Amino acid sequence: MRFAFIHVHRERFDLSILLRVMNVSRSGYHAWINRDLSARALDDAELIRRIKEIHRVSRRTYGAPRITAELCKQGTRVSKHRVARLMRESGVTGQCRTKRRTRTTDSGHHQPIALNRLERDFNALKPGQKWVSDITYLPTVEGWLYLTDLYKIL
């Protein structure tokens, strides 16, 4: 952690001062720079590449649980926590879609409004005198489907 801090700030501050303040030897710092990446770091880099690909294919909507499930389907055993950490470190975030609210009434129009002839009096003196209906909105792949039921009040 100290080496990474020094590496990030070495252009802005004098390297000798950074090494002294962080209590790191010059040879230790240069050995850290020239050291090969660990097997875990190499695995993390490959995993980040695959996470970004899955995230892109999902139209940037998948979060850590879904990406973990997709990696498991592809044969990679990995925990949700590791995926979440790698996503956080690489700036990958899932986006949740906002729920659509069904608007059944558009009151801001200038069309004539039908009269309320029943005035909530549903008692009929003879069959077929009063009719009511109901509309159900069904979401489909092609768009909304409107289903109506017509009832005769007996």
N, C-alpha and C positions, 0 to 999 in steps of 0.2 A: 504494500500500500504506500509506503514511504517512497519507494523507487518510482512508482507511477506519478506521484505528486511532483517529485523532482523533475521527471521527464516532461511533464506538462508545462512546468513553469521555468524551464531552463533557458528559454529564449528571453524571458522578461527580467530574470534576475541573474546575478552572477552565480555560476555553478559552484564555486568554492564556498560561498556563503550558504547556499541551499544545502550542500552536503554537511557543513558544520552544524547548521540549525537542526537538520533532521537526524544528526548523529549517524551519518553513513560515510563509509570510507570511499575514496575515489575508485579504488580497485573493485570494491564490491558493487558500486554503481555500474561501472563499465562491464563487469562480468554479467550483471543482470541484463544489460542492453544486448550483449552478444549471445545470451543463452537462448537455446531453441525453445519453442513453445512446448508445454507439457502435453501429454496425451489427452488430459481432460480439456485443456484449452483448445486443442485441435478438434475434439469431439464437439465442444460447444460451438465452434465456428461452423462446422458442418451442420449442426442442429439449427443454428440461427438461419443458415441459408435455406434449409428445408421449411422452417417455420415461416419465413418471409414468402416462400413460394405458395404454401398452403393458404396463408393470409391473403395473398394476391388473388388466388383462384376463388376464394370465398367472397370476393369483392370487398375485402377489408372489414368483414363483419365478424369473423370468428375470433373468439377470445381463447384464453388458455385451455379451458375444459374441452372445447371442440377441436382445437388444434392437437391436444394430447390424444384425443380419441382417434383423430385421423392418422397421427403418427403410429399409434398402436395398430390400426388397421393395415398400415404399410409394413408392419413387422418390427417397429422400433419400440423397445421398452423404455419408457421415460415417465417420470412423475409429472403431475400437473404443476407442482411447485417449481420444478426446474424449468419447465416451459414458461411459466409466469415470470420467473426471474430473468430468463434470457429475453423474453419479450420486453420486459421493463428496461433492461440494460440497452437494448437495441432500438427502443422507441416505437415498438409495434404495439398498437392498441386496437382492440376490437370495438366496433361500433354497434350499439343496439338500435334497432329501428324503432321509431316512435309508432305507437299504436294509432291506427286510423280510427277516427271517430265517425260514425255514420251520422250524417246529417239528413234527417228526413223532412225537414221543413226549411224552405227558403222564404223567410218573411220579408226580405228586401226586394220584392218585385212589384211591378205596377200592373199586374194582371188582375182581373176581377176575382174575388174570393167567393167560393160557393156559400150559399146561405146555410145556416144551421137550422134545418127545418124540424128536427126532432126535439130540440131543446131538452135533451136527456129524458124525453118521455118515450119509453120503449114499449108501452102498452098499445097493442093493436086491437081494433074492434073486429077485424076480419082478416083471414089469411091473405098474404101478398100485399098488404097495405104499407108495411114498413120493411125496408131492407137496410142492412148494414154490411160493411166489408172490413177486412183487415189486410194489411200488407206486411209481408215478411221479406227482409233483405238477405240474400244469400251470396256470400263472396265466392266467386269461381275463378278459374285460371283466366278466363276470357273477360272478366269484369263482374259487375254486380248483376245478379238475377233477381227479379222482383216477382214474388209469388203473392197472389191475392186470393182471398177466400170471400165468397159472397154468401150472406146468410139472410134467410127470410125469417122475420119475426112472426111467430104464429099467435 
